Amino acid sequence: MEEAETKKGRKRRRRFRRSREERILSGFCGGLGDYFDIDPVLIRIGFIALFLLTGIGPAYIALYIIGAIFTPLEKKKEVE
């Protein structure tokens, strides 16, 4: 997993957060894309494909809603 550099030079693991920039509804798919370094559009297409092609579509909607509720929003970035 990729590590992020802190202000003091120590390394810490990246945490999964909902995205503020790559969001359409809640930022959940954008956060997944940022975390796994994948284009969020591919994550969204995957969710839609799983919803349409499997018989358990409501389970994917529930997964998205639960993820959006319990995943924290990323911190605001400072304006330079």
VMD Tcl script that draws the C-alpha trace (Angstrom):
set ca {
  {0.00 0.00 0.00}
  {1.24 3.46 -0.78}
  {2.52 5.51 2.13}
  {2.14 9.25 2.60}
  {4.82 11.52 3.99}
  {3.93 13.53 7.10}
  {5.19 17.03 7.91}
  {7.86 15.60 10.20}
  {9.16 13.23 7.54}
  {7.61 10.09 8.99}
  {5.68 7.77 6.73}
  {2.12 6.70 7.36}
  {-0.34 4.61 5.39}
  {-2.93 6.30 3.24}
  {-6.46 6.05 4.53}
  {-9.58 5.53 2.50}
  {-11.72 8.67 2.43}
  {-14.60 9.87 0.28}
  {-13.35 12.30 -2.34}
  {-14.27 15.97 -2.38}
  {-13.13 16.50 -5.97}
  {-14.08 13.24 -7.76}
  {-17.68 13.05 -6.68}
  {-20.99 12.63 -8.42}
  {-23.21 11.64 -5.49}
  {-21.23 11.13 -2.31}
  {-17.59 10.77 -3.39}
  {-17.45 7.07 -2.44}
  {-16.37 5.80 -5.87}
  {-13.98 8.74 -6.24}
  {-12.41 7.81 -2.91}
  {-12.04 4.18 -3.99}
  {-10.39 5.37 -7.19}
  {-7.97 7.60 -5.28}
  {-7.14 4.87 -2.78}
  {-6.44 2.19 -5.38}
  {-5.01 4.68 -7.92}
  {-7.68 3.80 -10.50}
  {-9.83 6.15 -12.55}
  {-13.09 6.60 -10.57}
  {-15.07 6.19 -13.79}
  {-13.94 2.54 -13.90}
  {-15.18 2.04 -10.32}
  {-18.54 3.57 -11.26}
  {-18.82 1.40 -14.37}
  {-18.01 -1.64 -12.23}
  {-20.77 -0.81 -9.75}
  {-23.28 -0.28 -12.56}
  {-22.22 -3.50 -14.35}
  {-22.52 -5.55 -11.15}
  {-25.92 -4.01 -10.49}
  {-27.25 -4.80 -13.97}
  {-25.58 -8.17 -14.59}
  {-26.20 -9.90 -11.27}
  {-29.39 -10.81 -9.53}
  {-28.42 -9.04 -6.32}
  {-28.53 -5.42 -7.50}
  {-30.12 -4.06 -4.30}
  {-27.16 -5.43 -2.34}
  {-24.80 -3.21 -4.36}
  {-27.01 -0.19 -3.72}
  {-26.93 -1.00 -0.01}
  {-23.13 -1.41 -0.14}
  {-22.79 2.02 -1.78}
  {-25.10 3.71 0.74}
  {-23.40 2.08 3.74}
  {-19.98 2.97 2.36}
  {-21.06 6.56 1.75}
  {-22.43 6.89 5.28}
  {-19.57 5.30 7.20}
  {-16.58 6.47 5.14}
  {-15.23 9.81 6.32}
  {-14.93 12.71 3.89}
  {-11.38 13.72 3.01}
  {-10.03 16.87 4.63}
  {-10.18 20.17 2.81}
  {-7.01 21.03 0.96}
  {-5.47 24.39 1.68}
  {-5.76 26.98 -1.05}
  {-2.38 28.22 -2.20}
}
mol new
graphics top color blue
foreach p $ca { graphics top sphere $p radius 0.5 }
foreach p [lrange $ca 0 end-1] q [lrange $ca 1 end] { graphics top cylinder $p $q radius 0.2 }
display resetview
